[in-house]
């Protein structure tokens, strides 16, 4: 039977977009285009004023006597990016429960490499800069996993899957480091009352997890109305609420694989015996069985994976491009190149380019030489060197931390300029190294 016979014209239009969403390279390209669009608009005669005033527009949320007012820029960075951090938290939890970080032997290399990629960039930044701007040391620590994996997909015939998994796991540990840095070092003051409220709500959700509550609405409602708002007023950046909320989401299925299979077989046999209307409209009995199949499928998936899968398109195709457009709009003046030579810019550029490469490569070499870890299966040191350079693409997280690190607009602009330049150089050099130092491999 031809499986394509029931396709509609809309299906033929939709399918290319579905394939695009599943392509890692598309995410990186979209982020690049968003940043490029921001740069063009911010430096144009027709859009510069509009661009800068747009983010100053205020949004007000009011519930009874409580009012929360944010400008559009903070709504994106403090509100929408909390969803990004929530997804990051889900990925971290999954990696530790069932991914490369679930077993110590597999986790040693990416954890060690990530630590090297955190320590060296921060150290280089502190060595180059002056004490008055030392608070920016957290900026070159981060790796933008979306950009990095997107670029690796362009040279996937020269990088085995095990090396790609290594980079993914490394970036997860890198994210943990960045989150801890934001929570500990970029917090100005603390409101213990609000933290107690957030902590109580978090314990409530952890208890609900233990009791078997699987309602996405319940976790989302408590997470947004209590934990996020409490963090917003506590002094700790509210995006941390997204990470904490992620760890409360259940990661167990309701039924086992055998139970799921038995239920499907039973429903399948009943469905085959049922009769369908001539117009191919489902009968009430068929509809009931189809609902049973959907319910079985729902019970066989963990809430964590369901949420992660559903959030992925929203975060990577809406929130992150919007964040890039809102934060990458630098005004390029006559002093642009002199700004790049400032201590802040040089510390970030050298931290991302040299610090990431040296830290990841050296720590990986040491761990393998001492016998604590092994190279990814089928991988070579040349591939590790190449992806270590690509890890110097800081972008999303680096831009985010730059907003927290500095109060001075000049330093923020210098940091963002350095992040964009360093990320472009890391992408270009990393691709060249992988492309011209590694032979093609068979990609299945």
Wavefront OBJ file of the C-alpha trace (Angstrom):
o trace
v 0.000 0.000 0.000
v 1.352 3.429 -0.916
v 2.047 5.296 2.325
v 1.892 8.654 0.511
v -1.649 8.286 -0.846
v -3.358 10.258 1.952
v -0.953 13.191 1.895
v -2.475 16.603 1.337
v -0.898 19.518 -0.564
v -0.186 21.152 2.795
v 1.872 18.105 3.846
v 4.235 18.683 0.934
v 4.689 22.294 2.048
v 5.088 21.354 5.733
v 7.624 18.550 5.352
v 10.612 20.754 4.373
v 10.008 22.882 7.478
v 9.826 19.751 9.672
v 13.159 18.562 8.251
v 14.620 22.036 8.801
v 13.606 22.063 12.484
v 15.378 18.739 13.008
v 18.603 20.020 11.408
v 21.293 21.189 13.848
v 22.837 23.431 11.198
v 19.572 25.365 10.808
v 19.718 26.511 14.438
v 23.204 27.944 14.054
v 22.307 29.640 10.782
v 19.173 31.199 12.295
v 21.134 32.524 15.291
v 23.768 33.979 12.977
v 21.130 35.643 10.801
v 19.393 37.062 13.898
v 22.649 38.575 15.150
v 23.477 39.873 11.675
v 20.013 41.437 11.334
v 20.466 43.165 14.700
v 23.825 44.579 13.616
v 22.417 45.844 10.317
v 19.361 47.488 11.873
v 21.318 49.004 14.795
v 23.795 50.623 12.387
v 21.338 51.781 9.748
v 20.084 55.327 9.346
v 16.495 54.117 9.073
v 16.342 51.620 11.944
v 18.891 52.509 14.607
v 16.614 54.735 16.675
v 13.712 52.316 16.375
v 15.919 49.353 17.383
v 17.298 50.939 20.557
v 13.947 52.382 21.669
v 12.126 49.102 21.011
v 13.758 47.338 23.948
v 12.852 50.181 26.319
v 9.107 49.612 25.883
v 7.558 48.430 29.147
v 5.349 45.420 29.774
v 3.255 45.288 32.937
v 1.835 42.148 34.512
v -0.752 42.730 37.220
v -2.437 40.260 39.556
v -4.818 41.839 42.071
v -2.636 44.370 43.948
v 0.679 42.963 42.677
v 2.339 44.623 39.704
v 5.428 43.481 37.814
v 6.869 45.891 35.237
v 9.690 44.978 32.869
v 11.031 46.633 29.770
v 11.091 44.431 26.685
v 14.846 43.832 26.958
v 14.544 42.490 30.520
v 11.402 40.558 29.621
v 13.476 38.631 27.070
v 16.633 38.284 29.195
v 14.964 37.610 32.548
v 11.689 36.012 31.455
v 11.964 34.188 28.153
v 15.543 33.116 28.816
v 14.287 31.364 31.952
v 12.597 28.945 29.522
v 15.955 28.480 27.776
v 17.580 27.705 31.134
v 14.695 25.371 31.960
v 15.470 23.411 28.786
v 19.174 23.445 29.689
v 18.240 22.033 33.101
v 16.197 19.258 31.497
v 19.141 18.374 29.246
v 21.512 18.346 32.223
v 19.194 16.062 34.209
v 18.763 13.701 31.249
v 22.520 13.516 30.672
v 23.154 12.579 34.299
v 20.338 10.025 34.402
v 20.686 8.301 31.042
v 23.314 10.083 28.922
v 27.074 10.196 28.655
v 27.348 11.654 32.156
v 25.438 8.790 33.804
v 28.515 6.558 34.072
v 31.736 7.802 35.625
v 34.046 6.165 33.050
v 32.229 7.914 30.223
v 31.810 11.178 32.121
v 35.462 11.679 33.139
v 36.643 13.039 29.780
v 33.860 15.582 29.087
v 33.794 16.729 32.732
v 37.577 17.180 32.839
v 37.667 18.856 29.429
v 34.845 21.212 30.439
v 36.687 22.173 33.641
v 39.751 22.997 31.577
v 37.552 25.009 29.236
v 36.206 26.942 32.227
v 39.439 27.543 34.173
v 41.778 28.623 31.365
v 39.507 31.267 29.743
v 38.771 32.833 33.131
v 42.482 32.804 34.048
v 43.528 34.398 30.745
v 40.891 37.103 31.147
v 42.081 37.922 34.675
v 45.733 38.001 33.566
v 45.046 40.463 30.752
v 42.500 42.793 32.330
v 42.718 45.326 35.139
v 41.029 44.919 38.563
v 38.278 47.436 37.756
v 36.863 45.132 35.045
v 37.831 41.796 36.607
v 34.151 40.904 37.164
v 33.928 39.971 33.484
v 35.938 36.780 34.008
v 32.805 34.639 33.627
v 32.098 35.853 30.069
v 34.646 33.728 28.129
v 33.815 30.556 30.094
v 30.711 29.602 28.128
v 30.268 27.473 25.007
v 27.256 27.955 22.730
v 26.187 24.383 22.086
v 23.628 25.308 19.392
v 26.213 27.112 17.268
v 28.915 24.517 17.905
v 26.799 21.485 16.996
v 25.340 23.360 14.043
v 28.823 23.961 12.630
v 29.940 20.394 13.338
v 27.048 19.220 11.161
v 28.735 20.977 8.217
v 31.794 18.712 8.655
v 29.992 15.642 10.001
v 31.749 13.449 7.428
v 35.024 14.224 9.228
v 33.833 13.933 12.836
v 32.536 10.608 14.240
v 29.362 10.561 16.298
v 31.319 9.763 19.486
v 33.207 13.073 19.186
v 29.925 14.953 18.684
v 28.537 13.266 21.816
v 31.725 14.288 23.650
v 31.184 17.929 22.662
v 27.515 17.775 23.710
v 28.397 16.341 27.131
v 31.207 18.866 27.528
v 28.780 21.702 26.780
v 26.315 20.371 29.377
v 29.020 20.493 32.071
v 30.020 23.907 30.730
v 26.415 25.073 31.217
v 26.441 23.811 34.804
v 29.561 25.891 35.443
v 27.998 28.972 33.852
v 24.803 28.590 35.897
v 26.776 28.260 39.147
v 28.845 31.321 38.249
v 25.689 33.359 37.565
v 24.046 32.203 40.798
v 27.091 32.693 43.057
v 29.182 35.493 41.585
v 26.677 37.686 39.754
v 24.248 38.142 42.624
v 24.390 41.602 44.206
v 22.086 41.180 47.207
v 19.813 38.524 48.664
v 16.275 38.658 50.000
v 16.153 35.597 52.258
v 12.362 35.822 52.641
v 11.863 35.392 48.879
v 14.426 32.575 48.784
v 12.561 30.747 51.554
v 9.332 31.011 49.535
v 11.100 29.716 46.404
v 12.730 26.918 48.406
v 9.386 25.868 49.877
v 7.789 25.765 46.423
v 10.749 23.758 45.081
v 10.417 21.214 47.913
v 6.684 21.008 47.183
v 7.409 20.115 43.548
v 10.088 17.597 44.539
v 7.538 16.004 46.869
v 4.946 15.953 44.084
v 7.523 14.214 41.880
v 8.025 11.546 44.550
v 4.266 11.075 44.903
v 3.914 10.494 41.157
v 2.337 13.777 40.052
v 2.936 14.058 36.284
v 0.877 17.147 35.391
v 2.949 19.542 33.292
v 0.491 22.321 34.125
v 1.019 21.846 37.887
v 4.818 22.085 37.664
v 4.641 25.020 35.245
v 2.110 26.957 37.330
v 4.050 26.641 40.596
v 7.353 27.222 38.780
v 6.234 30.481 37.165
v 3.920 31.996 39.786
v 6.042 31.146 42.819
v 9.637 30.095 42.051
v 10.353 32.480 39.133
v 8.696 35.509 40.771
v 10.417 34.791 44.099
v 13.796 34.580 42.376
v 13.049 37.795 40.503
v 12.674 39.679 43.784
v 15.330 37.678 45.677
v 18.405 39.206 44.039
v 19.425 35.981 42.275
v 18.889 36.117 38.536
v 15.440 34.614 37.804
v 16.754 32.382 35.015
v 18.225 30.170 37.760
v 14.611 29.338 38.608
v 14.401 27.559 35.242
v 17.307 25.263 36.158
v 15.870 24.438 39.589
v 12.409 23.793 38.154
v 13.870 21.365 35.613
v 15.214 19.136 38.373
v 11.711 18.662 39.803
v 10.278 17.259 36.553
v 9.634 13.472 36.735
v 12.022 11.367 34.686
v 10.293 7.990 34.999
v 7.680 6.370 32.789
v 4.332 5.349 34.262
v 4.440 1.914 32.602
v 7.292 -0.394 31.570
v 8.190 -1.324 28.008
v 6.574 -4.754 28.411
v 3.369 -3.233 29.818
v 3.279 -0.736 26.944
v 3.766 -3.518 24.372
v 1.039 -5.703 25.898
v -1.420 -2.806 25.990
v -0.676 -1.893 22.353
v -1.086 -5.485 21.182
v -4.452 -5.738 22.911
v -5.698 -2.457 21.448
v -4.296 -3.332 18.013
v -6.194 -6.634 17.888
v -9.425 -4.889 18.877
v -8.838 -2.145 16.310
v -8.395 -4.662 13.485
v -11.753 -6.242 14.329
v -13.616 -2.939 14.384
v -15.594 -1.554 11.452
v -15.082 1.848 9.866
v -17.772 4.027 8.286
v -17.771 4.184 4.505
v -16.559 7.775 4.645
v -13.509 6.558 6.619
v -14.812 8.358 9.697
v -13.859 6.713 12.997
v -16.604 5.011 14.964
v -17.004 5.726 18.668
v -15.374 2.372 19.462
v -12.405 3.153 17.218
v -12.029 6.599 18.726
v -11.943 5.050 22.197
v -9.191 2.628 21.155
v -7.171 5.376 19.497
v -7.387 7.400 22.718
v -6.168 4.301 24.535
v -3.175 4.073 22.197
v -2.364 7.757 22.788
v -2.717 7.272 26.545
v -0.411 4.247 26.443
v 2.154 6.201 24.448
v 1.888 9.043 26.941
v 2.429 6.687 29.883
v 5.457 5.123 28.168
v 7.245 8.502 27.907
v 8.762 10.452 30.773
v 7.389 13.964 31.432
v 10.982 15.215 31.187
v 11.404 13.946 27.629
v 7.940 15.116 26.574
v 8.606 18.650 27.802
v 12.128 18.700 26.373
v 10.896 17.617 22.946
v 8.041 20.131 22.893
v 10.200 23.050 24.107
v 13.074 22.479 21.687
v 11.489 24.264 18.671
v 10.192 27.140 20.835
v 13.571 27.740 22.494
v 15.876 27.286 19.511
v 13.678 28.788 16.796
v 11.933 31.586 18.717
v 13.505 32.496 22.067
v 17.188 32.237 21.174
v 16.900 34.105 17.836
v 14.878 36.786 19.643
v 17.557 36.965 22.355
v 20.261 37.265 19.684
v 18.347 40.021 17.901
v 17.801 41.917 21.171
v 21.398 41.654 22.406
v 23.660 41.624 19.353
v 22.732 45.069 18.004
v 26.077 46.793 18.485
v 26.728 50.227 17.076
v 29.905 50.035 15.016
v 31.588 53.402 15.185
v 34.966 54.726 14.101
v 36.461 53.426 17.345
v 35.296 49.817 16.834
v 38.804 48.412 16.317
v 40.233 50.419 19.188
v 37.449 48.994 21.381
v 38.577 45.494 20.389
v 42.044 46.329 21.722
v 40.692 47.317 25.146
v 41.517 45.030 28.111
v 37.915 43.781 28.327
v 37.757 42.842 24.653
v 41.215 41.300 24.495
v 40.555 39.285 27.659
v 37.359 37.858 26.166
v 38.770 37.225 22.680
v 41.902 35.471 23.952
v 39.891 33.686 26.639
v 37.455 32.230 24.105
v 39.991 31.481 21.380
v 43.080 30.395 23.320
v 41.586 29.586 26.726
v 38.955 27.182 25.431
v 41.378 25.459 23.043
v 44.195 25.096 25.581
v 41.942 24.162 28.496
v 39.930 21.482 26.710
v 42.924 20.035 24.822
v 45.375 20.009 27.756
v 42.934 18.569 30.289
v 41.829 15.911 27.776
v 45.453 14.990 27.052
v 46.267 14.704 30.767
v 43.231 12.530 31.558
v 43.950 10.157 28.659
v 47.696 10.020 29.426
v 47.004 9.144 33.071
v 44.586 6.409 32.031
v 41.531 8.011 33.631
v 39.755 8.380 30.275
v 39.846 7.279 26.661
v 39.427 9.192 23.433
v 35.891 9.063 21.985
v 35.448 5.899 19.906
v 36.798 6.455 16.411
v 38.071 9.907 17.351
v 41.532 11.405 16.913
v 43.392 14.188 18.678
v 43.103 16.347 15.562
v 39.318 16.130 15.840
v 39.485 16.975 19.541
v 41.652 20.003 18.735
v 39.184 21.120 16.069
v 36.112 20.885 18.300
v 38.086 22.547 21.126
v 38.487 25.583 18.913
v 34.784 25.503 17.995
v 33.996 25.479 21.732
v 35.328 29.047 21.725
v 31.978 30.120 20.253
v 30.524 31.733 23.364
v 27.634 33.746 21.906
v 24.344 33.081 23.768
v 25.629 32.410 27.287
v 28.526 34.860 26.949
v 26.206 37.642 25.780
v 23.914 36.805 28.661
v 26.693 36.980 31.279
v 28.061 40.230 29.822
v 24.746 41.904 30.720
v 25.183 40.768 34.323
v 28.900 41.437 34.689
v 29.065 45.147 33.891
v 27.064 48.206 34.814
v 28.980 50.403 32.367
v 27.427 50.558 28.905
v 30.901 50.976 27.382
v 32.134 47.739 28.967
v 29.001 45.855 27.906
v 29.470 47.076 24.319
v 33.170 46.124 24.396
v 32.295 42.676 25.745
v 29.627 42.055 23.116
v 31.944 43.206 20.317
v 34.617 40.809 21.558
v 32.150 37.917 21.865
v 30.946 38.326 18.276
v 34.480 38.659 16.862
v 35.834 35.737 18.911
v 32.858 33.528 18.001
v 33.300 34.237 14.288
v 37.041 33.516 14.475
v 36.481 30.327 16.483
v 33.908 29.131 13.945
v 36.136 29.893 10.946
v 39.365 28.486 12.397
v 37.683 25.451 13.924
v 35.999 24.459 10.662
v 39.258 24.890 8.751
v 41.168 22.725 11.221
v 38.569 19.947 11.102
v 38.128 20.208 7.336
v 41.789 20.112 6.347
v 43.361 17.919 9.046
v 40.880 15.037 9.110
v 40.056 12.560 6.340
v 36.478 11.827 5.375
v 34.720 9.070 7.275
v 31.675 7.052 6.273
v 28.547 8.597 7.753
v 25.692 6.138 8.250
l 1 2 3 4 5 6 7 8 9 10 11 12 13 14 15 16 17 18 19 20 21 22 23 24 25 26 27 28 29 30 31 32 33 34 35 36 37 38 39 40 41 42 43 44 45 46 47 48 49 50 51 52 53 54 55 56 57 58 59 60 61 62 63 64 65 66 67 68 69 70 71 72 73 74 75 76 77 78 79 80 81 82 83 84 85 86 87 88 89 90 91 92 93 94 95 96 97 98 99 100 101 102 103 104 105 106 107 108 109 110 111 112 113 114 115 116 117 118 119 120 121 122 123 124 125 126 127 128 129 130 131 132 133 134 135 136 137 138 139 140 141 142 143 144 145 146 147 148 149 150 151 152 153 154 155 156 157 158 159 160 161 162 163 164 165 166 167 168 169 170 171 172 173 174 175 176 177 178 179 180 181 182 183 184 185 186 187 188 189 190 191 192 193 194 195 196 197 198 199 200 201 202 203 204 205 206 207 208 209 210 211 212 213 214 215 216 217 218 219 220 221 222 223 224 225 226 227 228 229 230 231 232 233 234 235 236 237 238 239 240 241 242 243 244 245 246 247 248 249 250 251 252 253 254 255 256 257 258 259 260 261 262 263 264 265 266 267 268 269 270 271 272 273 274 275 276 277 278 279 280 281 282 283 284 285 286 287 288 289 290 291 292 293 294 295 296 297 298 299 300 301 302 303 304 305 306 307 308 309 310 311 312 313 314 315 316 317 318 319 320 321 322 323 324 325 326 327 328 329 330 331 332 333 334 335 336 337 338 339 340 341 342 343 344 345 346 347 348 349 350 351 352 353 354 355 356 357 358 359 360 361 362 363 364 365 366 367 368 369 370 371 372 373 374 375 376 377 378 379 380 381 382 383 384 385 386 387 388 389 390 391 392 393 394 395 396 397 398 399 400 401 402 403 404 405 406 407 408 409 410 411 412 413 414 415 416 417 418 419 420 421 422 423 424 425 426 427 428 429 430 431 432 433 434 435 436 437 438 439 440 441 442 443 444
